[in-house]
Amino acid sequence: MKRWLSSAGERWQRLGEAERRRVPLIAAALLLAALSALHAFVAHPARLKARGDLTRLEQRARQASQQAPVLPPGSLGARSPAALAREAAGLRGELERQRARLAALEPAFAPLDTLEPGRELVAALTALAEGADLNLTRLELQGLKREEQGQPPSAERMRQLAQAAPYQRPTMRFEAQASFRGLMQFLDGLSTLPYTVAPVWLSLEVRAAPAPAGEAPRLPWLEVKMDLTL
């Protein structure tokens, strides 16, 4: 431990004055980046996960009802027909409760049967980024082929993208250059959008431009990459 502290002290002494002033800034940047990531992953993903789980549950139930096997006599064990009927009724009741829960969640998500809500959401995201003083460099749907980029997808294509996505919703790649305060403002603003937008993946990289000799160090910024599920 003493050897490590001595080595660290020597490295600190070898740093120039500008580099020493930059170290606390970068440390603060990393701390704020960690806080931003924590905030991003607790705001909406719980609602999104619940919707995805319920959708998959209903799909499995539908498939099971269509492909229910015919069981041979004696394969039901010692349970009586009355017990089996009670179990089936309980399962049907649980399925209905889950369907009701899914129906309650649906209004929070942009409808996929028309393109207007999606356009409204993209415009709101762009305005939110501009209001937070983010330099937006990329905002596009994930899963589109190269020849599909640059043109609005049809409602049918949006539904296909949703079915192929992990959460059964379309996902957009968001990339921007941001200040720490601007990123926090953007993440806070997601809850004000007309429909649910949940960050499901986030990458932050701290960048700092070298300052000319004799000048104060320049403020660092964040290179932000996010996958936003709509």
Long-range contacts (C-beta under 8 A, 24 or more apart in sequence): 18-211, 18-213, 18-215, 18-216, 18-217, 21-216, 21-217, 22-208, 22-217, 22-220, 25-208, 25-217, 25-219, 25-220, 26-206, 26-208, 26-220, 28-180, 29-180, 29-206, 29-220, 29-222, 30-206, 32-180, 32-183, 32-184, 33-180, 33-204, 33-206, 33-222, 35-184, 36-180, 36-183, 36-184, 36-187, 36-202, 36-204, 37-202, 37-204, 39-184, 39-187, 39-188, 40-187, 40-199, 40-202, 40-226, 41-199, 41-202, 43-187, 43-190, 43-191, 43-198, 43-199, 44-190, 44-191, 44-196, 44-197, 44-198, 44-199, 45-198, 45-199, 45-200, 47-105, 47-108, 47-196, 47-198, 48-167, 48-169, 48-196, 48-198, 48-200, 48-229, 49-167, 50-101, 50-105, 51-102, 51-105, 51-106, 51-109, 51-167, 51-168, 51-169, 52-166, 52-167, 52-168, 52-169, 54-98, 54-99, 54-101, 54-102, 54-105, 55-102, 55-168, 56-168, 57-95, 57-98, 58-95, 58-98, 58-99, 58-102, 61-95, 108-195, 108-196, 109-169, 109-195, 109-196, 109-230, 110-194, 110-195, 110-196, 110-230, 112-155, 112-158, 112-159, 112-162, 112-170, 113-155, 113-159, 114-155, 115-152, 115-153, 115-154, 115-155, 115-158, 117-194, 117-195, 118-158, 118-170, 118-230, 119-152, 120-194, 121-193, 121-194, 121-195, 121-197, 121-230, 122-172, 124-193, 124-194, 125-172, 125-174, 125-193, 125-197, 125-228, 128-186, 128-189, 128-190, 128-192, 128-193, 129-174, 129-176, 129-186, 131-185, 131-189, 132-178, 132-182, 132-183, 132-185, 132-186, 132-189, 133-178, 133-179, 133-182, 134-176, 134-177, 134-178, 134-182, 134-183, 134-186, 134-224, 135-176, 135-177, 135-178, 136-174, 136-175, 136-176, 137-175, 137-176, 137-177, 138-173, 138-174, 138-175, 138-176, 139-172, 139-173, 139-174, 139-175, 140-172, 140-173, 141-170, 141-171, 141-172, 141-173, 142-170, 142-171, 142-172, 142-173, 142-227, 143-170, 143-171, 165-229, 166-200, 167-198, 167-200, 167-229, 169-229, 169-230, 170-229, 170-230, 171-200, 171-227, 171-228, 171-229, 171-230, 172-227, 172-228, 172-229, 172-230, 173-225, 173-226, 173-227, 173-228, 174-224, 174-225, 174-226, 174-227, 174-228, 175-223, 175-224, 175-225, 175-226, 176-224, 177-207, 177-221, 177-222, 177-223, 177-224, 178-221, 178-222, 178-224, 179-219, 179-221, 179-222, 180-222, 183-222, 183-224, 195-230, 196-230, 197-228, 197-229, 197-230, 198-228, 198-229, 199-226, 199-227, 199-228, 199-229, 200-227, 200-228, 200-229, 201-226, 201-227, 202-226, 202-227
